[in-house]
Amino acid sequence: MKINQFAYVPTSHDKIVQELADIRFVTPKTRKVSDPVMLYRQFLMKFLLENQGHSTREHRLTTIMATAEQSVDEYTKTNAAISHEAFYNVALQLLQFEVGLDFDLTDPVKKMHEFGLPTTEAADPFDRDGLIDAWYLLLNTRTKFGQTLIDYLAGQGYYAQFGADSGLKKPVFFNGKSQAVFNTSKLIREVVYVEAPVDSDHDGKRDLIKVEVIRPNETNKGVKVPVVFTASPYDQGTNDKQADDLTHDVSKDQLVHKDPNDFTKVDVTADAPNTSLPPETKPEQMTDTAEESFTKTWTYTLNDYLLAHGFAVVYSSGVGTKDSDGYRTTGSDAETISTTAVIEWLSHNRVAFTNRTDKVGIEAWWSNGNVGMTGRSYLGTLANAAVLSGVDGLKTAVVEAGISNWYDYYRENGLVVAPGGFQGEDADILAELTFSRKQRANQYLETKQSWEHQLKAIEKDEDRKTGDYNKFWDARNYLNSDKAKADVLLVHGLNDWNVKLSHAYNLKELLKNDNLTLKTVLHQGQHEYLNNFRSVDFTDMVNLWLVNKLYGIENQADKVLPDVLVQDNAEEQTWKTIINWGSEKTKQVSLADEWFTNVNGNAKFSNQMPAEQFKEFSDNTSKWRSELYKLDTSKVDQNSIKLVSAPLEEDLTINGKVHLSINVASDQNLGMLSAKIVDYGKAKRLTPTPQVLEPMQINLGYNWRKDNLREFESEKKATEYKKITDGHINMQNRQNSYHIDDVVPGESYQVDFDLEPEVFRILKGHKIGILLFSADLDFTIRTNQEINYTVDLNKSSITLPIE
């Protein structure tokens, strides 16, 4: 078990004393106590909650062992000093570790270090100041169940016992992080409607956007709080069956020859949006009181945590969703505008309405005007769009697995390439899935014909025939507009093949030269949230970050949080800081180099398989993958070239984009290449999805919501290989995704392309595999055309970015 902490802020002794006073551990009474033993006992008694009876708390002290012979109750009554051994024996028990299961009572300091937990450098035994500093550090140390001890204590009711104490500040900041002092049993839930400056359904009226607000009751008593906003197109419901019925059949698609062109970026640049809009609705009167409330079936547990810590949380689904106006457009300007309009309201730059008809205006009077965004996938995508729009009021975004360019989500280098797990999905399918406006009967009937027209227009413009970049995709490329002013915390899974890593990498490359702060966290997940893991204090990192960006507290967040934090793939619960994602150091190797063994001796491969085999593999792509990765005889030997390096003499870390330069000829006037880089070597690798360690063990506040504790663990059985990265390219798009060149049958071309960026440690003794083939049944169209390829390995190479 390893518990890594990256959000602890080094703090001076004087400030420690003040902060302990702020949370009532230091009181006028304890300030007078000079004896470290007496002070320690008083700290423990306060830890056990003063609203418990004195005898009850004293009995509890008898159950906690300071040494193998003495309870902490007896120890503090009979000893003249507090040793480090006794302190950390007790500390481990307070941190919920069990004697006999997790540790014994002989060397607790060593065990703290084994767990990755911090210990004091104070003198042994403690003097008074050393004890205070050690206690402060302990309260900021993470428990066995993934929370800081002070957050655990808050969940037990520590702050709630001071509910009637008007002297307890709200918010309270402790070690740079906001504390769970807000009463979640009295949260206010209300609905407003923001009119966005867009008419996406072309009905002659600006689109009204439904907004759901959850804010602390303390805001009604004058407390101004910042806002965490999650824009979720799924929040008001989805049309799953209708979307499934529209899914494209990729097994019927064919790779087509495309007419050559001389396109430049100008030819595929989206037309400027029409700025002519229907007139803005003006409020006829103003109020401070919303008239509509709501219940919620889905929330993001990170947002729930933040509600207890002094942030309002706002959800909105945007244009085309239930109880809002407009149409879904899968990533166009209209969706960005409906997101930024909500931010403008929250930052006091726009008026909302209490309902859809009465023109009664309402301001976000309870907001301090500072907005941050959170969310994963489409939710993180809209956060990216808002950041790059430069909207005023947005101070930061915590972007988890967000799309930065929709072309890169549904296309790649002139090919139709699906997001992992969603073969046959495209922009039109996602639009149908999220058009929850139709779930209201009147809206279904009113919009049926025009919505079908909208879907057909999307299907036409997305162009599944060529896979080329065009004006439709350019309008959905957020990287075209870099007006960013907000600081960004990027979070992405190193095994995410849905929203692939290039989205975060390319956004990082765009933002790194801006005058803003950018942090990156890369974990070993697929398409996962990270806020309930034991091995990393992600929730505390977000708390520290948002307190700095939204409360404006100088808490050293920019300095304390690492620029790039990476979870190791070869050792569980291990996190490392690196200087940059994308190494400048490279290793280029010819594919004909003696370092590689050509497993099948192939210089040629075919796209076509026997019809029955193609159907079997298309119906169950895991069987196809199994054959593709085999290094002995397999059913796809004639469909691939497999190169395997010699065993590595030392660990090698790939950090960035692997580049391939392939000299290839096709016997047709078209062709596509796919490539996978593979780690070959028997090892117990991390589970592909996080495991639940303890269900509902994390308290998000006092008598508030709970969350599972999760972690990636080593698989029980060793496996022979793991994909590191992959990539795909249309041979006619060897210059870029919109310029089309011809392919003359039998003529060789140098095809260069980057694979998805990664950070991956390949262990000593393992081998690097390079697999070259054509149709990728998991990602590309599943064409079984007869296309034969010849590769000149002497003129082909791989370039590895290495640490």
VEXMARDREN-242549 format. One record per residue: x negated, y, z negated of N, C-alpha, C in turn. Coordinates in steps of 0.05 Angstrom, whole numbers, plus 5000, padded with zeros to 4 digits. Atoms other than C-alpha are relative to their C-alpha. Layout:
N
XYZXYZXYZ/...
END
This chain:
803
498349765000500050005000498250255000/501549754998497250675021502050245002/498249775001500651345006498350245005/501649784992497551915044501550274995/498949745005498752645025498550215015/501349784984497453235071501250274994/498649755005502153765042499350124973/500849885026498753884974498450255004/501449754998496454594966498250044976/501749955023490254704923500850264986/498849775014492355184868498250064975/501649915022488655594816501549944973/498850075026489755454741502150204992/498149795009493156124728502749975016/497650044984498055994785501449754992/498850255010499155284760501750054975/498549945025501255544692502550165007/497749844993505956054724502149825014/498150174986509155534770501349794981/498850185020510055044712502050154982/498149845014513455604675502550055016/497749964982517955734735501949764999/498250245000520555014731500449894972/499450055028520855014655498449784986/501750185014515254534639498250154980/501449825019511355104607502150204990/498149825013515655494558498550174980/501449845021514156024506499049824977/500850195021513755434457497549855008/502350164991508855014498497550185005/502349824997504555624512498350034975/501449975026502755634438498749744991/501250265008500754894436497249985011/502850024992493254834438498949725001/500850285001492654094423500949855025/499250154976492453694488501949774995/498350235006495653094455502950084995/497349905005501653484429501250115026/498949894975502353844495500849785019/499450234982502153194534502649874991/497550125009507652904490502450175006/497749824994511953514500500649995030/499550044971510953454576501649755005/498650254995513152734573502950014990/497349975010519252904531501750175019/498549844980521253434581500549855025/499750174976520152944638502449824997/497850195005525252484605502750154997/497649834999530453054610501050074972/499349905027532253484551503049984994/497250045006539653364560500649724991/499950265013538252654537499450044970/500549975029538252554462497149964993/502850025008531652624425499249714995/500750285007531851914399499949825025/500050154975533551644468497450045015/502549954986527451984497497649884986/502250125015522851754441500049705004/499950294995525251044452498849945028/501150044973523651114526497050015000/502949985002516551304507498849744990/501050265010515850634472499949795022/500050204978517150274539497850055020/502149924981511450624575497349954986/502550075012504550344562497750195008/502449834995498450794555497549825002/502150204998493750204544501349734998/498850275003494649454541501049954972/499250055028495549514466502050214989/498449795011499250174456501950125020/498249844983505450494484499150294999/500749725000504851224501501150144975/498949895024509251374441498049964977/501950065021504351034394497350145005/502549884992498351294432499950304993/500049715006500352024425500450064971/499849965029501651924351497549934985/502450105015495051594334497450085012/502549934988489851864382499650304999/500749725001486252524378499550135027/500649904973485152584453501549835020/498750144978488152384520497849925020/502050104981483551954562501149995028/499150034972483851914638501449735003/498850264998485351174630502949994991/497350005011491451284586501850175018/498449824983493851874629500949865025/499350124974493651484694501449734997/498250225005496550854664502950094998/497349895002502551264645500950125027/499349874974502351654711501049795019/499150214981502951014752502849904993/497350095008509050804712502150225006/498249784993512251494720500450015031/499850004970510751424795501449745010/498250234994515050784792498449755009/501550254995509450274800500349824975/499550195021510349644759497549874990/502250155012505349354710500449705006/499950294994503848634730500849945029/499250034972506648734800498250175018/501649824984503049344828497350064989/502649945013497449444778499949884972/500250075028494749234711498950254985/500749775017492549694654497150034995/502950005006485049614660498550235014/501449784986482850124713501950155018/498049864984488550574734498950215019/501249804982484051104765499249875026/500750144976481350594813502449925016/497550074986488450364830501250255013/499049764988490551084842498550055027/501549954976484951144893500749795021/499250214981486850474925502750075014/497449924989493950744935499850255016/500349744986491151394964501150234984/498849795016493851804906497850174987/502149825010490052414880499749984969/500549995029486752454811498450254994/501349755009483953024772496949974998/502850005005476653214767499350124973/500449885026477653494697498349814982/501650155019473253274639501749784986/498750235014474852614604498849974972/497249965000478052654554500850295007/499049744991482453244574499850214978/499449765017482053934544502750105009/497349904995488354354545500450085029/499749914972487254684613499849775019/500250234983485054034644502549835001/497650155002491253684620502350145016/498049854985495754234649499649965030/500550044972492354184716500649725010/499550284993492753424716503049955002/497150035000500153454699501350125025/499149874975501453944756499549835024/500750174978497753494804501849755001/498350245001501752894780502850065010/497349934990508453244792500150035030/500249974971506053374863499049755014/500950264989503952644873502449835008/497750154989508252174914500349734984/499350255015511751584880499849765019/500050254984511950864903502150015021/497749994982518451044939500050255017/500349804979515751614981500950284994/499449735007517652244943497950114981/501649895022513652734902501449954974/498850055026514752614829502050214992/498149785007518053294821502649975016/497550054985522953124877501649774988/498650225013524452464844501450104975/498949895025525552834778502450175006/497749844993530153324812502449835006/497850194994534252734838501249874975/499050115026534952494766501550214984/498549795013537953164746498350194984/501749825015531953544720500950295003/499249724996533954204751503050044993/497249985006541354064742500550064971/499649945029540454094666499750294993/500349715005538754834673502150155016/497949884983545154974713501150264988/498949765012547555484663497950214993/502249825007540755814656499650205023/500249804979541156444696497150095006/502849934996533656534688498649815019/501250184981532255934733500450125028/499849874974530656254800501149815021/499150154976533956034864499450185024/501550254999530055884906497750004980/502450035016524355614864497949875019/502150114984517655484898497949884982/502050155017512854964869498049875019/502150094982506254814903500750075029/499449904973508655214963502549885012/497750134988514954804972502550074984/497549935013522254974957501049764985/499150225017525254574901503149955002/497250084997531954204899501750104976/498549875022535354704853502850085008/497349914990541554824896502049784996/497850195007548154504878501349895024/498950134976549854014933502949904996/497250085004556553844901501950225007/498249774994559254524919499350135027/500849894974556654604990502550115015/497949884984560855055035499849915029/500050094973562854775102502150165016/498249834985565855235154499350005030/500250004971566855295229500350295011/499749754985565755915273499749935029/500250034971565856015348498350235011/501849804988560156375383500550025030/499649974971561456665452497250045012/502650004987555356515495500250165026/500049854975553356965554499649815024/500250194978554756415604502949915006/497450114992560756145644499449755016/501050244987558555435659502249845014/497850134986565555195680501350185021/499249814979566655805725503150054998/497249955003573555945696500650304996/499649715003572556705692499850094972/500349925028571256705617497449904989/502550105013564956655575500749764983/499550245015564155995541499850044970/500150005029565955945468498749744990/501550235010561455475428500749954971/499450075028563655115365497549974984/502450015018558755185307500949914972/499450105027558954795242497850084980/501849895020555755115181500249854974/500050115027553754775116498050184984/501849815015550955275065500449974970/499750025029549555284991502150194989/498049835013555055554946498750254989/501449775011549756024917500050235019/499949774981550256434981502450184995/497749835007557056674957499450184976/500749845023553456964897497650185006/502049814993548557384936497449895009/502550124991543056894952499949985030/500350024971540656965024498149775006/501750234994537856335054499449995030/500550054972534456155119501649775011/498350204987537655685169498449805015/501050214983535755015198502249925019/498050044979539454925263499349755017/500350234983540354265300502150015022/498250004977543354295369500249725011/499750294993546153605384502449975019/497850054981550253465447501649754993/498650245007552252805415501850044975/498949965026554953115351503149985000/497150004999562253185374501149755013/499050254988562652485404498849965028/501150074974560452125467501949825015/498350164983563751785526498549765010/501850234994560051125524501049835023/499050184979564550705568499950135027/500049864974565351225622497250035011/502849974991557851335624498949735009/500950274993556450585626501149925028/498850074975561250515684498750145024/501349844978557351035725497149925004/502950064999550450725713499249895027/501050084973546450645777498849724999/501150274998544549935799497350025013/502749974989537049975807499049765016/500850244984536649275836500950025029/499049974973540249515898498550235014/501449784988535650115909497749915017/502350064983530250125962498150245000/502049794995523850515968500250095029/499649904973524750966029497650155010/502149834988519951286077501150295001/499249725001520252046068498550155022/501249834979519052546123497950184988/502149825010512452906112500950295000/499449715000512853646093497550154991/502249835009508354226077500850174976/498949845022512054446014497850104981/501649895023508754895963502050044977/498249965023511555065894502250195006/497949804993515355645924502549865012/497850134987519555165965501949844981/498450155019522054795904500650164974/499449835023522655375856503050064999/497149965003529655445828500850285006/499049734995533856025851500550144974/499449845024534656585801502949974992/497350035008540856485759501750245005/498149784995546956895774500550154973/499849855025546957445721502750144997/497449875002553957695737501849824982/498550165019558457485679502750134995/497549885009565657575657499550194976/500449815022566658135606499849864973/500450115027564458005534502550064983/497849975017569957905483499250174975/500649835023569958455430501949934977/498350065023572458305360501950244994/498149795006578758695341500050074971/500449945028577358635267497849814990/502250165011571858345222500849894973/499550135026571957875162497449874991/502250165011567057525116500849714995/498950265008571456915109500749835024/499350194979571656325157502749874993/497450125005578455995165500149705005/499950284993576555305189497749854987/502150175012572754745153499849755016/500450254985570454055175498949794981/501450225012568153375152498049905020/502150084982562053055181499349714995/500750285002560552325196497049955004/502950034994553352425221498550244991/501949785006547852845192497249895002/502850074999540352835197499050024971/500650015028537552625129497850214993/501849785005531853135135501550254994/498349775005537153675140501449984973/498750045026540753375080498150074977/502049945020534353415040499650314998/500549715000533454145061502450154987/497749875012540554325038499650034970/500449985029538654164966497750184993/502449855005532254564974500350295010/499649714995535355234993500050085029/499649934972536655215068502949955008/497450064988543255275104499449825024/500350184977544254745158502350055019/498049944979547854885223499849795022/499950184978550054395277501850125022/498449924978552654555346499449835024/500450184977553654125408499750145026/500549854976553754665460502249985021/498050004979557354755526501049725007/498950254990562054215550500649794979/499550205021562953875482502750074987/497349985011569253775442500350264984/499349755012572454435420498250245008/501549784988567454845460500950025030/499449974972568155115531497749915017/502250044981564054985593499749715008/500750264989560954385627497249924992/502750115004555053935612498450025026/501749974976549254045659497449854999/502450155004543753595632497550185004/502649855001538354105616499950265014/500249754985540254715657500050244980/500049755015539955435634502450034982/497549965015547155405610499749874972/500350135026545254915555498150154982/501949835016539355345533501550244989/498749755008543755965531502049944978/498050075021549155615490498649944973/501650055024543555425441499050274988/501149745010540256115437502150194991/497849835009547056455429500549954970/499550065028547956085363497750114983/502249885015540956295341500350304997/499649715001542657015358502150074979/498049955021548856965313498749974972/501350065026544756665256498050214992/502049805006539557205262501150295002/498649745001544757775262499850165026/500149864974544157935336502549945018/497650064985551057685357502349954980/497650045017558157645328501349745009/498450244995562056995322502950064995/497149975005569556885316501049784981/498950195019573656535263501649785013/498550214985577856165314499850065030/500249984971578756095389501850225012/498049834987584356595398500350284988/499149765014585057155347498150245002/502049784997578757575362499350124973/500949915026577057615288497149934998/502950045000569557715284498949934972/501350075025564957425230497049995005/502950004998557557525218498849784982/501450195018552557035187498750164977/500849815021552157505127498449864978/501450165020549356945082497249925008/502650084989543256835127498050224996/502149805002536657175116498950085027/500749934973536057215191497849845013/502250174990530456695199501149725006/498950254990532156075239497749815008/501750224991528455415248501749785012/498550224988530554825291498749734993/500850275004530154085278501549815019/498550194985532053465316498249835018/501550204983529752865358501549965026/499050084974530752685431501450245013/498549784988536153125464500050244981/499949795020536353515399497350155000/502649874998528853645402499650135026/500249884973529553795476501150284999/498849745001534154375462498450194982/501849835015529354615409497750095017/502149924981523854615462501050235018/498849794982528455015508500250264986/499649755015529955525454497350134994/502749895006522555605435498950145025/501249894976520455725507501650235012/498449774991526156215518499150264986/500949775014523056685467502250144985/497849875014529656825432499250124973/500549875026529157315374501449854978/498850135024530457025305499049714996/501050275003527656335320497050024992/502749975011521456295276498349755004/501550254997519655565284501949785010/498550244993521854885310498449754992/501250265005520354185285501149825021/499150134976520853825351499149715000/500750285001521253065348500949885027/499450154975520852695415501850165018/498449824983523553285455498950005029/500749984972523653325531499150285006/500949734992519653905560500450055030/499549984971521053765634501749765008/498150224995527153365655499149835024/501150174978523653135720498449784988/501750215011518652765677501549804983/498450205015524352425640501349805019/498650184981527952135701498449955025/501650034975522452175754497049994992/502949995004514852085761498649985027/501750004976510252275818501549905025/498650074976515552225872501649744999/498550255003519151615844502350054980/498050025020525651495808499049814978/501150155022523151255740501750054976/498249975023527951125683498650034974/501150015028526751275610500349724989/500050275010525050645573502649914986/497650105012531050225556502650095013/497649894988535750605601499849995031/500150044971534850325671502750075012/497649924986539950635718501350264989/499049745010541251255675498750225017/501149774986540351935707501450254989/498849765010542352655697503050005001/497150014998549452525720501249834978/499050195021550351945671499950144973/500249875026547852355612502050234998/498049795001552452925631502749894993/497450135006558452455631500049904971/500150105027556152145565500750224980/499849785021556052825529502350195005/497749824995562153155561502449934983/497950075019566253045498502350195000/497749824997570653635516502549855011/497950154987574753135556501549824979/498750175020576552765491502550144988/497449865006581953295478501849965024/498350074977587853085521500550235019/499449784982589453775547497550075017/502549944985582153885566499449795021/500450214980581753215601501750065025/498249954977587753395644499350265015/500649744987585654115657497449985016/502750004988578453945676499449765018/500650254986579053265709498950045028/500949974973578453485781497450165003/502449844998573254025771497649874987/502250145013569153585725498949785020/500950204980568953035778498350135022/501549844981566553565827497250074989/502549935013561153775778498149754999/501650245002558753055769498949925028/500950064973558352945844497750195009/502149814993554253575852497449934986/502550085014549353335798498849765013/501050244988548852655830498650065027/501249934974547352965898497350144995/502449835003542253465872497749854985/502250155014538452975827498449835019/501450134978536652605891498649744992/501250265007535651875873498849865024/501150134976533751725945497050045002/502849954996526952065947498450004974/501449985025525152175874498250254999/501749764999521952845892500950224981/499549755015521353475851501450195019/498649814983526353985877501150234983/499049775015530154605857501749924976/498450105022534954205814498249944976/501850075022529153935772498450244991/501549765008525454595773501650174980/498349855018531454915739500149874972/499950155025530654395684497249944990/502850025009523154475674499550234981/500449795020522454865609497250125001/502849915000514954915620499650235020/500249774981516355435675500150274985/499649745014518055955622498749994973/501350005026513256075566500150284988/499749755015515856655525499849944970/499950105028514656275460498850204980/500949845023514056675396500149844974/499650165024515956125347497749804996/502050205006510855675312501449725003/498850264993511854935330498549784986/501050255011510954285293501049775019/499350214981510853745347499749724987/500150275011512453025327500849815022/499450194979512252435374498949734994/500850275004511751685374498149915021/502050094981505651375406500949755015/498850234985510050795429502750085011/497549904990515751225454500049995031/499850024971517451005525502750105010/497549864992524151365525499250295007/501249744994521752085518497049954997/502950095000514551935538498250234989/501849825014508552265507499250245017/500849774983507152715567501750244993/498349775006512953155544498850164977/501349865022509453325479497350105008/502749924992502553335510500050245018/499949774982504453815566501050254986/499149775015508154265518497750104983/502349925015502054265473498050155016/501949874983497654455531501050285007/498949734993502355035549499850194976/499849825023502855305478497350064987/502549975016495655225455498650265003/501349754996493455885484501850244992/498249795009499456275457499150104972/500649895026498856715395502049894980/498350135020502556215351498649764989/501250235014501155635305501349745010/499050254989501854935334498749774984/500950245013501354285294501249765014/499150244986502053575321499849764981/499950255015504052925286500749785019/499550234982503452275325500149754983/499650245017506251645293500249765018/500050254985506550915315502749915008/497350084993513950915327500750025029/498949964973518150885389501550265000/498449764999523851375387501250034972/499350025029523951465311499950274987/500549795019525051975257497849924981/502450065017519252025208500450084971/499749875026522352345146500549814977/499550185022523251705105497949784998/502250195001516451365109498450034974/501649995025512251175049497250105004/502949954996505351245080499350285006/500649734993505951975098502150194989/498249815013508952585064501250205020/499049844979512452835126502150204990/497949825011518453135088498750234985/501349785015513753525043498550195019/501349834980509853765104502150195013/497949844988516354015135500950224980/499249815021518354345069497950234999/502149805002511654705064500050185025/500049864974512054905138502450205001/497749834998519155185134500150224979/500149795020518055555069498250235010/501849804989512355915104501350155022/498949874976516056055169502650134995/497349905003523056185144500450164974/499849845025522256435072497850225000/502249804999515856815090498249994977/501850045023512056535030497249935010/502750064992504556535039499049764983/500650245015503355815018497749835013/502350124987497255645062500949775019/499150224983501555195107498349975025/501650024975497555375170497349884994/502650105007491155195134500149724989/499850265014493354595093500849785020/499150214982497054215147498049955022/502050054979492353865196501150085028/499149924973492454105268501149765016/499150254987493153385294499849784980/499950225018495252815249501049755015/499450234984495252115279500149754982/499850255014497651455251498449795016/501750204988492650895265501649765009/498550234990495050315308498949744991/501350255006490249795282500049934970/500050055028491049865207502550134988/497449895009497749955172499650214979/499949785020499350575131497550175000/502549844998493150935156500550245018/499749764985493351655179497450155001/502649864996487552065207500550275012/499949744987486452785225497950005022/501949974978483152935292500050305008/500249724993480853595321501950075022/498249934978484853555385501149755013/498850224985489553095423499250055029/501149974974485853005488497050054999/502849975003478452865485498750105026/501549914976473553225531497949805008/502050214994468852625528501449785016/498850204983470252125583498049785007/501650234990467851445607501249925026/499050084973468551315682498749745008/501050264992467850605707501249925027/499050114975468450325777501549744994/498450245004473749785781498549755011/501650234990468449355817497649954982/502350035018463549435759500049724987/500250265012460948795729501249994972/498649995026464049025663502749875002/497350124996470748795692499849735013/499550254987472848095710502650015015/497650014984477848035766501349734996/499050265011482147495734500949825022/498950184979485547235797498350035026/501649964976480247475846501450155022/498349874980485447895881498850275008/500449734990484048485925502650095014/497449944988491148455953502249904982/497650095014498048395923502450085016/497549954986505148385948502150104980/497849925016511248735922502249794998/497750184997515948175943499549744984/500050265014517647565901502149835013/497850164992521946965917502650104988/497549875007529247185913501049904972/499050105025531046725855498350104976/501749905021525046945815500550294995/499449715003526547675828502550044984/497549975015533647585802499649924971/500550085027531247205741498550224984/501549795013526247755724501650254996/498349765002531148315738502149974978/498050055021536247995692498849994972/501350015026531147905637497150095004/502749894994525148365644497949914980/502050095019521848085582498549755011/501350224986520447455623497950105020/501949884980517247885677497650114986/502349885015512948255626498249784990/501650225010510647595596498249895022/501750104978508247355664498050205009/501849794991505148025682497550014982/502249975019500848045619498349754997/501650245002498447325624497350025015/502749994987491047245639499349735012/500450254985491646525661502149995023/498250024977495946275718502850094993/497349905005502646635722501650025026/498249994977508646715768499750265016/500349754985506447415788497150045009/502849974991499247265808499750135027/500149894973500747455880501250285001/498749735001504248095857498350204984/501649825017498548405818497049955002/502950025005491148535808499650034970/500549985029488848395737497050014995/502849975007482148655713499850014970/500450005028479448525644497150064994/502749925007473348845612498649784984/501450165020467948495573500950084972/499349925027469148475498498650254991/501249755009467949145466497949944978/502150035020461549195425500550164975/499249845023464649705379502850115006/497449894997471450025367499950235020/499849794980473650495423502850134998/497449865002479051025415500650165026/499149844977482751275476501650234989/498749765010484951995463500650195024/499349824978488652335520501149845023/498850124976490552165591497949825015/501650184983487451555626500550085029/499749924972486151725699499149775018/500750204981486151225756499650125028/500549924972483251335825499949745016/499750264987485550755870499950045030/500150004971483450655942501749775010/498050204994489450295971501250045028/498649994975492750126037502549834998/497450154998499949906050500449915028/499550094973502249496108502650115011/497649864992508549926112499450305001/500449714999509550676122500950124974/499249915026511150736048498649824979/501250165021508750465981500150144973/500249895027508650555906498249834983/501850145018503550375853500950034971/499650005028504550195781497549904986/502450095014499050105730500649994970/499950025029498649875658497249954989/502550055015492749915610500849844975/499250205020492849345560497749954981/501950095020489349185495500249694997/500050295002487548445499498249914976/501450095023485448115434502049914979/498150115020488847685381499950164975/499949835024491148115323502950014990/497349955011496948225276500550305002/499549724994499448875305502450114983/497749885015504449365274502649925013/497450064990511749205281500950235019/499249794981514849575340502050204989/498149825014520249865295499450004970/500550005028519650085223501849824984/498550185017521849605169501150154976/498949885025526449795111498749874976/501350115024522349715048501949994976/498149985022527649944999502450155010/497749864990534750095020501150214981/498749785015537750754996498450074975/501749955023531850874950499250294997/500949725001530351604967502450184993/498049805008534552124930499450265014/500349754986535552744973500850244983/499149795019538053144913501649874978/498550115023541853054848502949935008/497350104992548152634860500650085029/499849914972547052764934499449755017/500450224982545552334994497449854994/502350175003540551764996499049915027/501250094974535951485050498449754995/501750245002532350835064497050085000/502949984999524850785051499049815021/500850174977521550525115496950025004/502950004994514650345141499549805023/501050194980511050015199498249814984/501650205013508149365173498749815021/501350194982503548845204501949775006/498350234993507248305242498949754986/500950255014507047615209498349825018/501650174981504247285272498350185017/501849854983498347515312501049985029/499350004971499647705385497450045016/502350014983494947665444499450275014/500449754985495948355474502150214992/498149785003499349035471499550205022/500349794980500749545525499150254986/500949745010496950185513501550235014/498749784985499750625569500549905028/499550074972502350605640500750255016/499449784982503951035700500949905027/498850084974507251025769499750235020/500349794980506351405835501049895027/499250054973509451425904497550075018/502449954983503751365956500450255018/499649774984507051915996499850264984/500349775018506452385936497350014987/502750015012499052315927498850274994/500949735007498153075924501650104976/498349925023504053245878502849895005/497350125000511353085866501950125020/498249884980514153525921498850025028/501350004974509053525977499849715010/499850284989510152916022497949975022/501950084979504552606062500949745013/499350254987505152036111498349784990/501650255004502851326100500049855026/500350164976500150986161499449724993/500550285007500650236156497149915006/502850104997493749926144497950204994/502049795005490350586130499650044970/500549975029486950676062500250294992/499849735011488351276018498949994971/500949975028485251515953502450124984/497749925016491051555904499150044971/500849935027489551915839502450074983/497749935018494351955780499249954971/500350035029494452035705502149814989/498150165015497651535659501050164976/498949865023501751725598497850044979/502149955020497252055545500549834975/499950185024495651645483497950074980/502250025019491551585421500149714990/499950295005489750845414497249894994/502650125008484150485377499949715008/500450284991481749845412497749894983/501950115019477949405363497749865013/502450144991471049125371500849715006/499450274992471448455407502449985018/497750004983477848635443499250085029/500649934972478248745519502050195010/498249814987481249295561500949875026/498950104976485949045615501250225017/498849824980487949415679501849835018/498250154983494149145714501050195022/499049844977495749415784502149845015/497850144987502349235818501750215013/498349814986508149565854502550064983/497549945015515349555827499749934971/500050055029515849615751502949964993/497250075004522249255733501250144975/499049865023522749635667500650295005/499949724996522050325696500850095028/499449914973522150405772502449865011/498050154986527450195821499049715004/500950294999527349425825500149905029/500050084972526049375899498449745004/501450254993524048695927499250005029/500949984972521848965994497349865005/502550124993516248616030498050235007/502149804996510549116021497549874989/502550135009503448856017497850224998/502049805006497649255988497249885000/502850085002490149215995498550224985/501549815016485649545943497049955003/503050014999478249695953499050074972/500849955027475749615882497450154998/502649865000468849885901500550305002/499449724997472250555917502150094980/497949945021476950535856498650024973/501249975026475550755785502050074979/498449925023478350875716498450204984/501349815018476751475672501450004974/498950025027477851385598499250244983/500749795019478251975550499449864973/500750165023474651705489498950184977/501149865024472851925418497149924996/
END
